[in-house]
Amino acid sequence: MVSRPVLIALLLAVAAASSAATVLTVNSRNTGIPALTDEQRAVREKFFGSDKELPPIKEGQEVRPRW
């Protein structure tokens, strides 16, 4: 039977190897994605809206904190 310290060391080595493989896989996928073009950015802003200031609410109830 394998002793407890050897088993813990083996599990830590497996966890480190799997973490390294995950990091390498994720990093290799992100390098091939190009930045958005101006046209794609314009379509995205049109669909999702932009960071323009919202118009004020007229005749609305003021929201105050409860305390």
N, CA, C and O of each residue as an XYZ file, in Angstrom:
268
protein
N       0.846     -1.185      0.000
C       0.000      0.000      0.000
C       0.893      1.250      0.000
O       1.992      1.244      0.555
N       0.404      2.300     -0.623
C       1.144      3.551     -0.738
C       0.971      4.350      0.555
O      -0.133      4.446      1.090
N       2.060      4.916      1.044
C       1.971      5.679      2.281
C       1.260      7.009      2.032
O       1.178      7.482      0.898
N       0.760      7.589      3.087
C      -0.019      8.827      2.984
C       0.781      9.993      2.380
O       0.256     10.669      1.495
N       2.025     10.262      2.812
C       2.779     11.374      2.205
C       3.027     11.190      0.705
O       2.998     12.160     -0.052
N       3.269      9.948      0.277
C       3.493      9.682     -1.143
C       2.200      9.921     -1.917
O       2.229     10.486     -3.010
N       1.083      9.503     -1.369
C      -0.218      9.696     -2.012
C      -0.547     11.188     -2.138
O      -1.038     11.624     -3.179
N      -0.282     11.970     -1.091
C      -0.542     13.415     -1.126
C       0.352     14.087     -2.162
O      -0.101     14.949     -2.915
N       1.625     13.690     -2.199
C       2.547     14.264     -3.180
C       2.112     13.920     -4.597
O       2.211     14.759     -5.492
N       1.636     12.712     -4.813
C       1.157     12.296     -6.129
C      -0.082     13.091     -6.544
O      -0.192     13.523     -7.691
N      -1.001     13.278     -5.616
C      -2.207     14.058     -5.915
C      -1.870     15.519     -6.213
O      -2.463     16.120     -7.109
N      -0.930     16.086     -5.476
C      -0.510     17.464     -5.746
C       0.153     17.587     -7.114
O      -0.053     18.575     -7.818
N       0.944     16.594     -7.491
C       1.589     16.616     -8.802
C       0.554     16.524     -9.917
O       0.671     17.220    -10.926
N      -0.446     15.684     -9.753
C      -1.512     15.560    -10.750
C      -2.301     16.861    -10.838
O      -2.637     17.297    -11.939
N      -2.605     17.489     -9.705
C      -3.346     18.753     -9.707
C      -2.536     19.858    -10.386
O      -3.093     20.657    -11.139
N      -1.242     19.910    -10.129
C      -0.393     20.929    -10.752
C      -0.304     20.713    -12.261
O      -0.342     21.672    -13.032
N      -0.187     19.471    -12.675
C      -0.105     19.178    -14.110
C      -1.407     19.526    -14.818
O      -1.387     20.074    -15.920
N      -2.532     19.214    -14.197
C      -3.810     19.526    -14.833
C      -4.044     21.037    -14.865
O      -4.613     21.550    -15.828
N      -3.617     21.748    -13.834
C      -3.746     23.211    -13.840
C      -2.886     23.823    -14.935
O      -3.332     24.730    -15.637
N      -1.678     23.347    -15.087
C      -0.791     23.868    -16.129
C      -1.358     23.573    -17.516
O      -1.293     24.424    -18.403
N      -1.908     22.389    -17.709
C      -2.505     22.049    -19.004
C      -3.703     22.940    -19.303
O      -3.899     23.353    -20.446
N      -4.504     23.236    -18.290
C      -5.662     24.111    -18.487
C      -5.232     25.515    -18.867
O      -5.800     26.109    -19.784
N      -4.237     26.053    -18.175
C      -3.750     27.402    -18.470
C      -3.182     27.469    -19.882
O      -3.458     28.421    -20.613
N      -2.402     26.484    -20.270
C      -1.823     26.479    -21.612
C      -2.904     26.363    -22.685
O      -2.804     26.999    -23.735
N      -3.924     25.563    -22.433
C      -5.016     25.408    -23.403
C      -5.798     26.700    -23.556
O      -6.102     27.104    -24.678
N      -6.128     27.352    -22.460
C      -6.899     28.593    -22.518
C      -6.084     29.696    -23.184
O      -6.622     30.448    -23.996
N      -4.807     29.805    -22.861
C      -3.962     30.844    -23.462
C      -3.759     30.624    -24.956
O      -3.679     31.594    -25.709
N      -3.675     29.387    -25.397
C      -3.461     29.137    -26.819
C      -4.711     29.453    -27.631
O      -4.597     29.801    -28.806
N      -5.879     29.346    -27.054
C      -7.118     29.660    -27.770
C      -7.294     31.160    -27.947
O      -7.818     31.592    -28.974
N      -6.876     31.962    -26.987
C      -7.109     33.403    -27.033
C      -6.203     34.131    -28.014
O      -6.526     35.250    -28.411
N      -5.106     33.555    -28.414
C      -4.175     34.260    -29.288
C      -4.712     34.400    -30.708
O      -4.325     35.334    -31.410
N      -5.586     33.508    -31.151
C      -6.079     33.549    -32.518
C      -7.270     34.469    -32.725
O      -7.726     34.618    -33.859
N      -7.789     35.090    -31.679
C      -8.967     35.940    -31.799
C      -8.522     37.367    -32.121
O      -7.852     37.997    -31.303
N      -8.883     37.889    -33.299
C      -8.487     39.263    -33.624
C      -9.350     40.275    -32.887
O     -10.442     39.951    -32.419
N      -8.852     41.500    -32.787
C      -9.617     42.570    -32.158
C     -10.797     42.932    -33.060
O     -10.780     42.647    -34.258
N     -11.811     43.554    -32.484
C     -12.983     43.936    -33.256
C     -12.643     45.042    -34.245
O     -11.882     45.960    -33.938
N     -13.213     44.938    -35.425
C     -13.041     46.003    -36.402
C     -14.005     47.137    -36.054
O     -14.888     46.979    -35.212
N     -13.823     48.272    -36.711
C     -14.711     49.413    -36.452
C     -16.153     49.084    -36.827
O     -17.091     49.519    -36.160
N     -16.320     48.311    -37.899
C     -17.674     47.946    -38.327
C     -18.346     47.047    -37.290
O     -19.513     47.249    -36.953
N     -17.610     46.054    -36.782
C     -18.167     45.163    -35.766
C     -18.482     45.934    -34.491
O     -19.502     45.684    -33.850
N     -17.617     46.865    -34.122
C     -17.851     47.665    -32.923
C     -19.101     48.524    -33.083
O     -19.878     48.666    -32.139
N     -19.304     49.105    -34.283
C     -20.487     49.933    -34.535
C     -21.754     49.098    -34.460
O     -22.757     49.545    -33.903
N     -21.722     47.883    -35.020
C     -22.895     47.004    -34.955
C     -23.189     46.629    -33.510
O     -24.349     46.592    -33.102
N     -22.160     46.353    -32.745
C     -22.358     45.988    -31.337
C     -22.969     47.143    -30.552
O     -23.886     46.939    -29.757
N     -22.459     48.364    -30.772
C     -22.999     49.523    -30.055
C     -24.439     49.794    -30.459
O     -25.252     50.197    -29.627
N     -24.765     49.576    -31.742
C     -26.137     49.794    -32.202
C     -27.078     48.770    -31.566
O     -28.192     49.117    -31.172
N     -26.643     47.514    -31.462
C     -27.496     46.457    -30.916
C     -27.647     46.582    -29.401
O     -28.765     46.543    -28.887
N     -26.542     46.731    -28.686
C     -26.585     46.756    -27.228
C     -26.774     48.154    -26.657
O     -27.020     48.291    -25.459
N     -26.669     49.170    -27.457
C     -26.739     50.534    -26.959
C     -25.336     51.020    -26.636
O     -24.392     50.231    -26.605
N     -25.202     52.284    -26.401
C     -23.886     52.839    -26.097
C     -23.903     53.439    -24.702
O     -24.906     53.355    -23.993
N     -22.773     54.053    -24.305
C     -22.709     54.617    -22.964
C     -23.230     56.044    -22.924
O     -22.728     56.859    -22.150
N     -24.204     56.357    -23.723
C     -24.796     57.689    -23.661
C     -25.600     57.823    -22.378
O     -26.121     56.841    -21.849
N     -25.693     59.045    -21.890
C     -26.448     59.308    -20.671
C     -27.934     59.110    -20.949
O     -28.455     59.580    -21.961
N     -28.603     58.419    -20.052
C     -30.038     58.195    -20.218
C     -30.803     59.489    -19.975
O     -30.374     60.314    -19.168
N     -31.931     59.681    -20.661
C     -32.710     60.894    -20.448
C     -33.332     60.889    -19.051
O     -33.612     59.818    -18.513
N     -33.550     62.048    -18.460
C     -34.139     62.090    -17.121
C     -35.592     61.607    -17.142
O     -36.296     61.748    -18.142
N     -36.013     61.043    -16.031
C     -37.390     60.560    -15.909
C     -38.272     61.736    -15.525
O     -37.995     62.436    -14.551
N     -39.328     61.948    -16.286
C     -40.230     63.060    -16.014
C     -41.417     62.550    -15.212
O     -41.960     61.480    -15.489
N     -41.804     63.321    -14.229
C     -42.956     63.027    -13.378
C     -42.851     61.640    -12.741
O     -43.857     60.954    -12.561
N     -41.645     61.243    -12.407
C     -41.462     59.954    -11.753
C     -41.290     60.128    -10.258
O     -40.986     61.222     -9.782
N     -41.483     59.060     -9.528
C     -41.327     59.104     -8.079
C     -39.839     59.026     -7.741
O     -39.105     58.228     -8.324
N     -39.406     59.850     -6.808
C     -38.009     59.844     -6.399
C     -37.725     58.597     -5.582
O     -38.508     58.222     -4.711
N     -36.617     57.969     -5.864
C     -36.217     56.765     -5.137
C     -35.230     57.166     -4.064
O     -34.163     57.703     -4.361
N     -35.585     56.908     -2.815
C     -34.714     57.258     -1.685
C     -34.333     56.011     -0.925
O     -35.071     55.027     -0.954
N     -33.198     56.023     -0.243
C     -32.836     54.860      0.563
C     -33.800     54.674      1.732
O     -34.459     55.624      2.157
N     -33.881     53.466      2.243
C     -34.836     53.142      3.307
C     -34.374     53.603      4.680
O     -35.175     53.631      5.615
N     -33.109     53.965      4.828
C     -32.659     54.341      6.165
C     -32.806     55.787      6.440
O     -32.465     56.246      7.530
